[in-house]
Amino acid sequence: MKTAVYYRNDDIRIEERPRPEINDGEILVRMMACGICGTDVMEWYRLQKAPRVLGHEMAGVIAGVGRDVKGLKKGDRVFVSHHVPCFNCHYCNNGNYTACDSLHRGNYDPGGFSEYISVPEENVRYGTFILPDDMTFEDAVMIEPLGCAIAGQKRLGVKAGDTVLIIGSGISGLLHIHLSKLKGARVIATDINDYRLKKAAEFGADYVINAASYSPDELTRINNGHPAEKVIVCTGAARAVQDAFLSVDRRGTLLFFAVPGKDITIPSVRFWREEVSLSFSYGAAPVDLREAVELISSKEVETGRMITHTVALTDIRKGFDLVSEAGDSLKIVVIPD
């Protein structure tokens, strides 16, 4: 089978590998669509484990079923989560599923950017979702990124009447805009890319500001003299960190949904005096993914409008270039040749 093996952003090689074997509790999935995540092109994050087959936003058709698998059969259309909790550890027993060691260690084999994927027993049990009949495979790749945004919003506690500043209007930023508006919040979005600012407005942002000219003074001017109660960082740009620190109101909450490639220095004295809460969000639990399936299926979140390009597996380098350049593109989806 064909696999796309990541060595670095400008070196992704199509290599032949044997089709994975499956055990009694596993399934084999034929990939029909797999999204390229922004984290896939973060070299500081990916190079440490290269070479490897990436791809964790994968939907496809079950091509093989182990004899102990219940409730799934060949031909089922599914989305498969690469990370799942064990539901039986200290963290899971306290509802902190994304802190589970199993969630951080697990993955499917070899990765979503391949023609076939072997799904481990734990992922079959906790991370495999049969797709609604009206959901396309392309829509299904958005389940994981939307689930992560849902998890982040739960940590942030966005509610009606809040002003939410979203720094970075790529896919994660657009998802947070959409979710914040569903909750009745007022949304101000920034980006350095005019195309993405236009999309932010289309997805409901009340105000959009070019990040190159953004200032906290402008925020307070359009927000009745106050900074934002909630701030979400959706880009790893260094300036975004400083803008976020200067833009959160007293007793406000700041969520790092994305981080730069180096540690952050926090203005702890000011945050202590002003009782600012700081949070980070990584991954999604199965409950978040189920909620994402429902929101996409019901069309409450219009993920299909976020998909701008599809590329064949053997042309995946073009997709990585589009994501890295961050030009007139949003979600890039890889499909079989």
GIBELBEL-V471424 format. One record per residue. PHI is phi in radians with two decimals (none if undefined). D_CENTER is the distance of its C-alpha to the mean C-alpha in Angstrom with 2 decimals. Layout:
# GIBELBEL-V471424
phi={PHI,PHI}
d_center={D_CENTER,D_CENTER}
This chain:
# GIBELBEL-V471424
phi={none,-1.49,-2.31,-1.82,-1.72,-1.51,-1.89,-2.92,-1.00,-1.75,-2.49,-2.11,-1.92,-1.45,-2.17,-1.55,-2.37,-1.14,-1.12,-1.08,-1.51,-2.14,-1.62,-1.07,-1.74,-1.93,-2.26,-1.93,-2.06,-1.55,-1.13,-1.96,-2.88,-2.60,-1.36,-1.61,-1.48,-1.02,-1.22,-1.16,-1.83,-1.48,-1.06,-1.06,-1.64,-1.62,-1.09,-1.12,-2.00,-1.32,-1.41,-2.80,-1.62,-1.53,1.86,-2.29,-2.05,-1.95,-2.25,-2.99,-2.04,-1.17,-1.87,-2.81,-2.33,-1.15,-1.17,-1.64,-1.35,-1.98,1.43,-2.30,-2.56,-1.01,1.66,-1.14,-1.55,-2.42,-1.88,-2.18,-1.40,-1.38,-2.02,-2.40,-1.41,-1.54,1.11,-2.55,-2.07,-0.96,-1.21,-1.12,-1.15,-1.82,1.37,-1.73,-1.13,-1.35,-1.63,-1.13,-1.05,-1.09,-1.09,-1.37,-1.57,-1.29,-3.00,-1.71,-2.09,-1.63,2.68,-1.21,-1.55,-2.63,-1.24,-2.34,-2.34,-1.57,-1.85,-1.08,-0.99,-1.10,-1.26,-1.10,-1.26,-1.97,-2.23,-1.92,-2.13,-1.24,-1.36,-1.02,-1.01,-1.60,-1.73,-1.33,-1.10,-1.12,-1.06,-1.15,-1.16,-1.46,-1.07,-1.18,-1.08,-1.18,-1.03,-1.13,-1.14,-1.05,-1.07,-1.11,-1.17,-1.14,-1.17,-1.40,1.28,-1.10,-2.46,-0.99,1.63,-1.20,-1.74,-1.99,-1.68,-1.99,-1.71,1.84,-2.04,-1.35,-1.00,-1.12,-1.11,-1.11,-1.11,-1.20,-1.05,-1.03,-1.15,-1.13,-1.19,-1.06,-1.58,1.51,-1.52,-1.65,-2.10,-2.09,-2.14,-2.22,-3.00,-1.60,-1.83,-1.11,-1.05,-1.26,-1.12,-1.08,-1.16,-1.04,-1.14,-1.11,-1.61,2.00,-1.05,-1.31,-2.41,-2.20,-2.35,-1.17,-1.10,-1.15,-1.99,-1.15,-2.54,-1.00,-1.10,-1.12,-1.04,-1.15,-1.12,-1.60,-2.11,0.99,1.45,-2.22,-1.19,-1.63,-1.15,-2.27,-2.25,-2.12,-1.64,-2.08,-2.59,-1.58,-1.13,-1.07,-1.11,-1.05,-1.11,-1.17,-1.04,-1.12,-1.03,-1.46,-1.95,-1.61,-1.34,-1.01,1.06,-1.48,-2.29,-2.05,-1.97,-1.61,-1.49,-2.26,-2.38,-1.28,-1.45,-2.56,-1.14,-1.81,-1.62,-1.74,-1.30,-1.14,-1.13,-1.11,-1.11,-1.14,-1.14,-1.72,0.94,-1.44,-1.68,-2.16,-2.48,-2.25,-2.38,-2.39,1.35,-2.56,-1.61,-0.92,-1.12,-1.20,-1.19,-1.09,-1.11,-1.12,-1.00,-1.15,-1.17,-1.26,-1.10,-1.41,1.22,-1.15,-2.01,-1.60,-1.19,-1.02,-1.28,-1.56,-1.52,-1.86,-2.52,-2.15,-2.32,-1.25,-0.95,-1.28,-1.97,-1.10,-1.00,-1.07,-1.12,-1.12,-1.09,-1.08,-1.17,-1.13,-1.27,0.89,-1.62,-1.53,-2.63,-2.18,-1.58,-1.89,-2.06,-1.62,-2.21,-1.12,-1.18}
d_center={27.09,25.12,22.26,20.46,20.96,19.23,21.83,20.41,18.78,22.17,23.24,21.51,24.26,24.80,26.61,28.37,27.86,29.43,27.64,26.41,28.80,27.78,29.48,30.76,27.65,25.15,24.11,23.79,21.29,21.91,18.75,18.79,15.43,12.46,9.73,9.75,6.65,7.85,8.50,10.68,13.04,13.43,16.88,17.73,15.06,15.68,19.43,20.51,19.71,20.72,22.06,19.61,17.89,14.14,11.79,9.63,8.50,12.20,14.68,18.41,21.91,23.53,26.26,27.77,28.07,29.64,32.73,31.43,28.31,28.84,27.38,25.91,27.91,28.02,26.80,24.22,21.08,18.08,14.39,14.09,11.70,12.26,12.44,14.93,17.28,21.03,22.09,25.26,24.93,25.63,22.04,21.41,24.84,23.91,20.69,18.53,16.61,13.82,16.88,18.41,19.64,19.08,15.34,15.22,17.83,17.09,15.76,17.21,19.83,19.73,16.13,14.63,16.38,19.70,21.99,22.17,20.20,21.89,20.11,21.56,23.39,21.06,18.09,20.58,21.66,18.54,15.57,17.18,17.14,19.75,18.61,20.68,23.30,22.14,18.52,18.22,16.43,14.60,13.47,12.53,9.89,7.88,8.50,5.83,2.83,6.11,7.22,5.26,6.59,9.70,10.18,10.11,12.50,14.66,15.20,16.02,18.27,18.09,21.25,23.59,25.47,23.04,22.46,18.86,18.44,15.06,15.35,13.45,12.93,10.55,7.77,6.10,9.84,10.91,8.92,10.49,13.66,13.86,13.44,15.82,18.30,18.34,19.47,22.14,21.09,22.25,19.59,20.29,17.83,18.45,17.73,20.19,19.61,21.82,20.05,16.80,19.07,20.67,17.49,16.70,20.19,19.83,16.96,19.20,19.34,22.92,23.35,21.77,23.02,22.98,21.75,24.69,27.11,25.24,27.27,27.24,30.57,29.11,26.61,29.50,31.62,29.38,28.48,32.02,32.72,29.84,26.59,23.42,23.15,19.39,17.51,13.77,13.12,10.19,12.05,13.83,17.13,20.01,21.45,18.42,19.26,22.84,22.18,20.11,22.97,25.52,23.88,23.38,26.39,28.64,27.27,23.90,20.50,18.14,14.51,12.94,9.16,9.82,13.18,15.89,17.30,20.13,21.04,21.40,24.83,24.77,27.67,28.57,32.01,30.88,27.98,30.58,33.09,30.71,28.84,25.39,22.64,19.91,16.76,13.66,10.54,9.02,7.56,8.82,12.39,13.96,15.16,11.80,11.03,14.58,14.19,11.35,13.87,16.56,15.06,14.34,17.71,19.56,18.30,17.63,14.25,15.12,12.16,14.88,15.92,12.73,13.48,16.13,17.00,17.54,19.16,21.18,20.41,23.49,22.41,18.96,20.17,20.34,16.66,15.89,18.48,16.96,13.58,15.72,18.14,15.75,18.68,19.08,15.90,12.45,10.62,12.64,13.29,15.65,18.45,21.61,24.66}
